[in-house]
Amino acid sequence: MPKCFLSYGSAYRHLVEPVRRLLQVLEFEVDLSDEPDLERTSANIVQSRIAAADAVVVLLGPAEPNSNEPSRWPNEECIYALTLKKPLAILRHLHTRLPELAADLQTPAVFDFWEPASFQNSVHHVVKHLQDLRRQFDLPPGNQLFVFTKGVIRNRIQRSTLLVQFYHEAVVRQAWDSFYHAIDTGLDHSEGASIRLLSDEVEIDAPLGGELHRPVLRFGKRTPREIEYFVDVKPGLAAGEKYGYRREFELQNWFPLTKAELVARAAQEGFPELFRQDGRLYYGDCYDVISEMDNILLVFHLPWKVKVAGLRALALPSGGKQINKGETDRCNTREALRLEENAHDGERILSLEVRRPLVNHSYALLYELAD
């Protein structure tokens, strides 16, 4: 159980119990100084307790209700926790001045320390702030700045248009405000495979965390093979926060939808040899896993008139041409690889779902077209 040092000023000692109970519910062991300010334990001892703590929560308010200046002890203890780079959550009284070190670090939960109704109205912000602090101790091991827990790519393929829908969920290990992505033609470098946006208007929202953090899409470099873009999060995420964001692009379709189209594409230079398996010709796309992930899902929605003769999945190290046989076998099981027909929408739905995919691997979903 992580230990949390709780810092406060005697003038608002009445807030200690409700905050302590919230921390205990979140499974923190709480350490605090119970002495009045005039009998305060020496700074060296308090600093050693902060150093020994896994996290720090600071109730930052003034020594008296009508002042904007923070009480001495919580202000100094906040600065010391920041100096030690301790995981930190600040609960601030209205208009109380933040230490400069904390000004750009986080957005504190703010309420009137002497008005019970203000605390009740803001308690959901307080709880969210403390939950974000707790999540920092629930992250999987590793030193990556963030972890994608879930990734979905859904291709809705029509004769002339392609709607590509992306969804990602991420947990950040430190303050973070931008995610890099790209749309590309995958393994196919032939002339017939090219990326062209039909509209720069991109639908984007955040089903998870969007009430506090707005996603904004920003395009980067564009080539016929790849469109780079960034999802900026405003305001940025605090360490431990989980965020889920989705976006939809309208593109010119480059997926072959008849066997004749696929044969013609396969004759072009740059067509991937990996799409030729066991004497059969396939087409598809891949999901590149560049960091730890819990789950990926790659889906093709094909029109009902498109005749699918078969489907197959491949797993291979990123940038390589040698198939990872064991991982490929796992991807071709009934649990991972599926072909379904949606009678209501008149679609054929091909999907590849992989749990705990291998880092620095590409996972390809391939379909074979019938005559």
C-alpha positions in Angstrom: 0.0 0.0 0.0 1.6 3.4 -1.0 2.2 5.9 1.7 0.9 9.4 1.3 2.0 12.4 3.3 -0.9 14.9 3.9 0.1 18.5 4.4 -2.2 21.2 5.7 -2.5 24.3 7.8 -4.0 24.4 11.3 -6.5 27.1 10.2 -8.4 24.5 8.2 -7.7 21.4 10.3 -11.4 20.5 9.8 -10.6 19.3 6.2 -8.1 16.7 7.3 -10.6 14.0 8.2 -12.7 14.0 5.0 -9.5 14.1 2.9 -7.8 11.4 5.0 -10.9 9.1 4.5 -10.9 9.6 0.8 -7.2 8.7 0.7 -7.8 5.6 2.8 -10.7 4.5 0.5 -8.1 4.8 -2.4 -5.9 2.5 -0.4 -3.2 5.0 0.7 -1.5 4.8 4.1 -1.8 8.3 5.3 0.9 10.2 7.3 0.4 13.7 8.7 1.6 16.0 11.5 -1.1 16.4 14.1 0.7 19.1 16.1 -0.5 22.8 16.0 1.6 25.1 13.9 3.4 26.6 16.9 4.4 23.1 18.1 5.3 21.8 14.6 7.8 19.0 14.3 11.2 20.4 13.0 11.5 20.9 9.3 14.2 18.2 9.0 11.9 15.6 10.5 9.0 16.6 8.3 11.2 16.6 5.2 12.4 13.1 6.0 8.8 11.9 6.3 8.0 13.5 2.9 11.1 11.8 1.4 9.9 8.5 2.8 6.4 8.9 1.4 5.4 7.6 -2.0 3.1 10.5 -2.7 2.1 13.9 -1.2 -1.2 15.6 -1.0 -1.2 19.3 -0.1 -4.2 21.2 1.3 -2.9 24.7 0.2 -4.8 27.5 1.9 -4.1 30.7 3.9 -3.5 31.1 7.6 -6.7 33.1 7.7 -9.8 33.0 5.3 -9.4 36.5 3.7 -5.7 36.2 2.7 -4.3 35.1 -0.7 -0.9 34.1 0.8 -0.6 30.3 1.6 0.1 29.2 5.1 3.8 28.7 5.7 4.0 24.9 6.4 1.9 23.5 3.5 3.6 26.0 1.1 7.1 24.9 2.1 6.1 21.2 2.2 4.6 21.6 -1.3 7.9 23.1 -2.6 9.9 20.4 -1.0 7.7 17.6 -2.5 8.1 19.3 -5.9 11.9 19.4 -5.4 12.0 15.7 -4.7 9.7 15.1 -7.7 7.2 13.3 -5.6 3.8 12.3 -7.1 1.7 15.3 -5.9 -1.9 16.4 -5.7 -2.8 20.0 -4.6 -6.2 20.9 -3.2 -6.3 24.7 -3.2 -8.4 27.3 -1.4 -9.9 30.0 -3.7 -7.4 32.6 -4.8 -4.5 31.1 -2.8 -1.2 31.7 -4.5 0.5 28.6 -5.9 4.3 28.1 -5.6 6.0 29.0 -8.8 7.3 25.5 -9.2 3.7 24.2 -9.3 2.2 26.8 -11.6 2.5 24.8 -14.8 2.6 21.3 -13.2 -1.1 20.7 -12.7 -4.5 22.3 -12.3 -5.4 21.9 -8.6 -8.9 21.0 -7.3 -10.2 24.4 -6.0 -12.9 25.1 -3.4 -13.6 27.4 -0.4 -11.9 25.8 2.6 -14.3 27.4 5.0 -17.6 26.8 3.1 -19.0 23.2 3.4 -21.3 23.7 0.4 -18.2 24.6 -1.8 -16.5 21.4 -0.8 -19.6 19.3 -1.5 -20.0 21.0 -4.9 -16.4 20.3 -5.8 -15.9 16.9 -4.2 -16.0 15.1 -7.6 -13.0 17.2 -8.7 -11.3 16.4 -5.4 -11.9 12.7 -5.9 -10.8 12.8 -9.5 -7.6 14.6 -8.5 -6.9 11.9 -5.8 -7.8 9.1 -8.2 -5.3 10.4 -10.7 -2.6 10.4 -8.0 -3.5 6.8 -7.1 -3.4 5.6 -10.7 0.3 6.4 -10.8 0.9 3.4 -8.5 -1.3 1.1 -10.6 0.6 1.5 -13.9 2.3 -1.6 -15.4 6.1 -1.8 -14.9 8.2 0.0 -17.4 9.7 3.4 -18.2 7.6 4.5 -21.2 6.0 7.9 -20.8 2.6 6.4 -21.5 0.9 3.1 -22.2 -1.8 2.5 -24.7 -4.2 0.1 -23.0 -6.4 -0.3 -26.1 -6.2 0.5 -29.8 -8.9 0.1 -32.5 -8.6 0.7 -36.3 -11.9 0.3 -38.1 -11.9 0.5 -41.9 -15.4 1.0 -43.6 -14.5 0.2 -47.2 -16.7 1.4 -50.1 -16.1 1.5 -53.8 -14.7 5.0 -53.9 -14.5 6.1 -50.2 -12.8 4.8 -47.1 -13.8 5.8 -43.6 -11.1 5.1 -41.1 -12.0 5.2 -37.5 -9.4 5.1 -34.8 -9.8 4.8 -31.0 -7.0 4.7 -28.4 -7.0 4.6 -24.7 -3.8 5.7 -22.9 -2.5 5.9 -19.3 0.2 8.5 -18.9 3.1 8.0 -16.4 3.9 11.7 -16.3 2.3 15.0 -17.4 1.5 14.6 -21.1 -0.3 16.6 -23.8 0.2 15.2 -27.3 0.0 11.8 -29.0 1.6 11.1 -32.4 -0.2 8.9 -35.0 -0.1 8.3 -38.8 -2.3 6.9 -41.5 -0.4 4.9 -44.0 -0.8 2.2 -46.7 0.9 -0.4 -44.5 3.0 -3.0 -46.3 1.7 -2.0 -49.7 4.1 0.4 -51.5 2.7 -0.1 -55.0 1.5 2.7 -57.2 -2.2 1.8 -56.6 -1.8 2.2 -52.9 -1.9 5.9 -52.0 -3.3 8.1 -49.3 -5.6 11.0 -50.2 -7.8 12.8 -47.8 -11.2 13.7 -49.2 -11.7 16.3 -46.5 -9.5 17.9 -43.9 -12.5 18.1 -41.6 -11.9 15.3 -39.1 -14.4 14.3 -36.5 -12.7 13.9 -33.1 -13.9 13.4 -29.5 -12.9 11.9 -26.2 -15.4 9.4 -24.7 -13.0 8.9 -21.7 -11.8 12.0 -20.0 -13.2 14.4 -22.6 -15.2 16.3 -20.0 -12.0 17.7 -18.6 -9.5 17.4 -21.6 -10.4 18.5 -25.1 -8.8 16.7 -28.0 -7.5 18.8 -30.9 -6.2 17.3 -34.2 -3.1 18.8 -35.8 -1.7 17.5 -39.2 2.0 16.9 -39.7 3.9 15.8 -42.8 1.9 14.3 -45.7 3.2 12.0 -48.5 1.3 9.7 -51.0 2.1 6.9 -48.5 1.6 8.5 -45.1 -0.3 11.3 -43.4 1.1 12.2 -40.0 -1.0 13.9 -37.3 -1.0 14.7 -33.6 -3.8 14.6 -31.1 -3.1 17.5 -28.7 -4.9 17.3 -25.3 -6.0 20.7 -23.8 -5.4 21.1 -20.9 -2.7 18.4 -20.7 -3.1 15.1 -18.7 -1.7 14.7 -15.3 0.5 11.7 -14.4 -1.7 8.7 -13.9 -4.7 9.9 -15.9 -6.4 7.6 -18.4 -7.7 9.1 -21.6 -9.6 7.7 -24.5 -10.0 9.5 -27.8 -11.4 8.6 -31.3 -11.3 10.2 -34.7 -12.6 9.5 -38.2 -11.0 10.3 -41.5 -12.6 10.3 -45.0 -10.2 9.0 -47.6 -10.1 7.9 -51.2 -10.3 4.1 -51.1 -7.2 2.1 -52.1 -8.4 -1.4 -51.0 -9.1 -3.8 -54.0 -12.7 -5.1 -53.9 -12.6 -7.6 -56.7 -10.2 -10.4 -57.6 -9.4 -8.8 -60.9 -8.4 -5.5 -59.1 -6.2 -7.5 -56.6 -4.5 -9.4 -59.5 -3.7 -6.1 -61.2 -2.4 -4.6 -58.0 -0.2 -7.6 -57.3 1.5 -7.1 -60.7 2.7 -3.6 -59.6 6.2 -3.0 -58.2 6.1 -2.5 -54.5 3.3 -5.0 -53.8 4.2 -7.0 -50.7 5.3 -10.5 -51.1 3.9 -11.3 -47.7 0.4 -10.9 -49.2 1.1 -14.1 -51.2 0.7 -17.0 -48.8 0.4 -20.8 -49.6 -0.1 -20.1 -53.3 -3.0 -17.7 -52.6 -3.3 -14.0 -53.1 -4.5 -11.8 -50.2 -4.8 -8.1 -49.4 -5.2 -6.2 -46.2 -3.7 -3.8 -43.7 -1.6 -3.9 -40.5 -1.5 -2.6 -37.0 2.0 -1.5 -35.9 2.6 -2.0 -32.2 5.4 0.3 -31.1 4.7 0.3 -27.3 3.2 -1.9 -24.6 -0.6 -2.5 -25.2 -3.3 -4.5 -23.6 -5.4 -5.0 -26.6 -5.6 -4.2 -30.3 -8.5 -4.6 -32.8 -8.2 -4.3 -36.5 -11.5 -4.4 -38.5 -12.6 -4.3 -42.1 -16.2 -3.6 -43.0 -16.7 -4.7 -46.6 -19.8 -4.2 -48.8 -22.0 -7.3 -49.0 -21.4 -7.7 -52.7 -17.7 -8.2 -52.1 -17.1 -12.0 -52.1 -14.5 -13.1 -49.5 -12.9 -16.5 -50.2 -10.9 -16.6 -47.0 -9.0 -14.6 -44.4 -5.6 -14.9 -42.6 -3.6 -13.1 -40.0 0.2 -12.5 -39.9 2.5 -11.3 -37.2 6.1 -10.2 -37.9 8.8 -8.0 -36.4 8.4 -4.3 -37.4 10.3 -3.6 -40.6 11.1 -7.3 -41.1 9.9 -9.8 -43.6 10.3 -12.9 -41.5 6.9 -14.1 -40.0 6.8 -14.8 -36.3 5.3 -18.3 -36.5 4.2 -18.7 -32.9 2.5 -15.3 -32.8 1.0 -15.8 -36.2 -0.5 -19.1 -35.0 -2.0 -17.4 -32.0 -3.6 -14.8 -34.3 -5.2 -17.4 -36.6 -7.2 -18.9 -33.8 -11.0 -18.6 -33.7 -10.8 -16.3 -30.7 -8.6 -13.8 -32.6 -9.6 -14.0 -36.2 -13.3 -13.7 -37.2 -15.5 -13.3 -40.3 -19.1 -12.2 -39.6 -22.0 -11.0 -41.7 -24.2 -8.2 -40.5 -27.6 -8.8 -42.1 -28.9 -5.5 -40.8 -26.2 -3.3 -42.4 -25.5 -5.6 -45.3 -21.8 -5.8 -44.4 -19.1 -8.5 -44.2 -17.0 -7.8 -41.1 -13.5 -9.1 -40.8 -11.6 -8.6 -37.5 -8.4 -9.4 -35.8 -8.2 -9.0 -32.1 -5.0 -9.6 -30.2 -4.5 -9.4 -26.5 -1.1 -8.4 -25.2 0.5 -8.0 -28.6 4.3 -8.0 -28.9 6.0 -4.7 -28.9 7.8 -3.7 -32.2 5.6 -6.1 -34.2 3.2 -5.6 -37.1 -0.1 -7.5 -37.1 -1.7 -7.9 -40.5 -5.3 -8.8 -41.3 -5.6 -10.2 -44.8 -8.6 -11.2 -47.0 -8.8 -13.3 -50.1 -11.2 -12.3 -52.8 -13.4 -14.8 -54.7 -14.0 -14.7 -58.5 
